[in-house]
């Protein structure tokens, strides 16, 4: 496993070529210059609407009828402007039922212990910013989603362990938070409305065929239900908040839960602003709380950011609405929410919007753009007032060939550093041309990026000087890491899949699961100190795509990851058709081997040092 290495070219057109190809290149020229490059001096910004007429006009001209979005929508019939006295808000249709079912024989109140034992917590990206999860644990009680209900279990003392209650709400459960004696349940509900089609179809052969109504899954709503669990055997629903749109993310910071929901803007029918409904009462959102971006995209959505104190008896949520393109991944620090907006209508870019949060205060701060698109939330980070973001995108790459110079359109990875105003102050572009972007992790003044085609380059990026990011070192190894888990300041754990090289296809074939311990004490010479391989091709784990399924406790030298193991017989190892692996959970022996390996990580690190 030795260190390897990896580099955008600019080409010009003469006036004669421009004249000869003007008609062909004009659309491309318009695309290239509709948006300036991300390092242009002019800065994007979002501003609030001043009236509903302005909002209506903006959507009709910028989103539904604009050449900037390639006329993807037919605005006939045009959106109808609504009565500004009511804003078209209808609190009806957002009601739901909530039931709590106490298990028989569990009418006792919560048991208090002299000392709460140490316990696991959600594997969150940012310390102090809790993430929505399907399991929570406070040391005495376990709260877990099962069969679309939340089960409350007395887990300690273990001699008295038992199921205390079930909590159910309308919709599909997305996750839970626990804040002291409050249980917060987040769910989504899909409401179906039939299209107004009637009558029958008379086929040529004679008999009539009835036309059944077509249902639209709109609108979608996201709900936050707060339960008082002072008596764990009898939870009491105290507050229900319903927000229009699909859940894009949720966080709990202190006593405040923040929801981000996005709802598409349609170019037919009335324009309805998102509604926040608290305990059945609709809260109107003033037009001054609705912002719009100057970045054109193929479609617009209302993205709502809502904050609510989950400990108050009658909380009043704070909210801001942003009319932007589709909201994608979000990154949340203690005082900021960064919304990302992939821009598809022009050159590949991502717009980032910084929203300041402080309890009930939610305020828009800045907008910036970078080339490429983000992979997931770990592609972003906030450090010393700067916003760091890693992206992947396509660009032209030129290389010498037997016929001269060949130009190809290849994928590459980029890293940008933006200041608090989201101006680019440093960048590193063109990493690993032709390779896919698989994983990222920011740790202090370093970033670790994983790309892959046939080998797994682990890049160590130095960010000590945020204006000049640079590659400090690189490690090439077989296989790929889909997730990077910090172990300490100089070690990180990679979890992904092993691979075999397929030279004649210039590709690799994934095999079983792979766990690696990387030593980055010397950033110029990262080392793969230890690997653990399990299963054959077809083995899988939710931890490859969901970091919350990982349990890591450094103090116990414990790493727990759920696995599904695939084993192939010797006969099935031959390249045959229908070579289907036999999937099963990891055996007890394999689980013990895996735990022994995770516990040896600390010993490996100590011996290496």
Secondary structure, DSSP 4 states (H G I P E B T S, - for coil): --------------HHHHHHTHHHHHHHHHHHHHS--TT-SS---EEE-S-HHHHHHHIIIIIIS-GGGTT-S---SPPBPPPTTTTT---TT----EEEEEPTT--PPPPP-SSPPP------SSTT-EE-BSEEE-SSEEEEEETTEEEEEE-SSGGG-EEEEEEEESSEEEEEEEETTEEEEEEEEEEEEE----SEEE-TTS-EEEPPPPEEEEEEEEEEEEEE-SSTTS-EEEEEEEEESEEEEEEEETTEEEEEEEEEPPSSSB-----EEETTEEE---GGGEEEES---S--EEEEEEEEETTSSS---EEEEEEES-EEEEEE-SSEEEEEEEE-SSSSEEEEEEEEEETTEEEEEEEEEEESB--SGGGEEEETTEEEEEEEEEEEEEEEETTEEEEEEEEEEEEEEE-TT--EEEEEEEETTT-EEEEEEEETTEEEEEEESSSEEEEEEE-SSTTS-EEEEEEEESSEEEEEEEEETTEEEEEEEEEEEEGGGTEEEEEEEEEEEEE-SSTTS-EEEEEEEES-TT-B-GGGT-GGGEEEEGGGTEEEE--EEEE--TTTTSS-TT---EEEEPPHHHHHHHHHHHHHHHHHHHHH-
